[in-house]
Amino acid sequence: VNMSYLSENKYFLLGNNQQLGWNKKLCFEARDTLFDCVDAQPNGNKLRCPDELYAYEMWCPNEFRLIHSAQRRKQKLDDIVYDQNALDKVNRDKQTIFKGHSYVEQK
């Protein structure tokens, strides 16, 4: 039996343990500084912040970066789509009782 073969399989079956040893404080600081730098850029290009991007990629696991980037994109889209007038209209419609084609507003 080839022992090196067994040890390689053992490590292969352990899976990705990258998130076990990551520094959460440095990761969140790197994320916040990168997002602030990207927001300061006129075109939002993250490649114009090479030091912040390097720190973000170095300190944060892939899964963390994937989730937080998706949350950031969704938040920016929600900020554009749902302005205060749209939210007021949705809330007003939810508080209105409709009877047939006419409605009665609650007081």
N, C-alpha and C positions, 0 to 999 in steps of 0.2 A: 504494500500500500504506500502510495506516494504521500507523505505527510504535508508537503508544501501544497499539494492539490487540495487537501482537506482544509487547510487553514485559509486558502483563498476563497473557497466556497463559504466557509464560516463568516468571513468578513463581507462577502457579497450578500449573504442573506440577512445581515444586520440592517441593511437599508441605509438611508441617508440620515446621519446623525448630526448634520451641520447645525441644526437649531439647538442642540443641547449645550453648546459652549459659546453662544453669542452674547455679547455685552449689550444688554437692552438699553442702558443709559446712553452709551455712545451711538447706538443705532438710531434712537429717537432724536438725538441732537443732530446727527448727520442728515436725517430725513428732513428735519425742520429747516436746517440751514440750506439744504439743496432746494427745497420748495420755495423758500424766501428768495433765493438767488434767481430761480427760474421766473418767479413772479416779477422780479425787478427787470428782467430782460424784455425788450420791446416785442420780440416775437415768441417768447416763451420757450426758447431753445435750451434744453438742458446741457447741450454740449458746450455752451458758452460759460459754463461753471465747472471746469474740469476738476478742480480740487475738491469741491463739494460732492461731485458725482463719484469721484474716486473713493472718498470717505464713505459715502452711502453704499457703494458696491462692496467695500471692504468690510464694513461693520454689520451690515444687514444680510440675513439669509435671503435666498432667492424667493422663497414663498412669501416672506414678509414684504419684499419689494413689489412683488406681483399684486398682492392684496391691497397695499396702501396706494399704489399707483392707480389701480382700478377705482378705489374709493375716492381718490382725488379727482379723477376724470368725471366720475358721476356727480360729485359735489359741484364742480365747476359747471357742468351741464345743467344741474338743477338750479344753480344760481342764475343762469341765463334764462331758463324756461319759466321758472316760477318766481315772478317778481311779486311785489306786495299786492298789486291790484288783482293779479290772478288768484292769489291765495285768499284775498278778501271775497272774491266772487265765489270761489269753491266753498268757503265757510258759510257765506250767505245762503247759497243754494242748499247746503246741508241743513240749515236751520229753518228752511221754509217748508211749510206743509202744503203739498200740492193736492188739490181735489179736482180731478178731471183735467180740464184745460185751464182753469183758473187756480189761483193760489191765495192762501191767507197767510200773511206774515205774522210771526209771533212777536209779542211785545214784552 
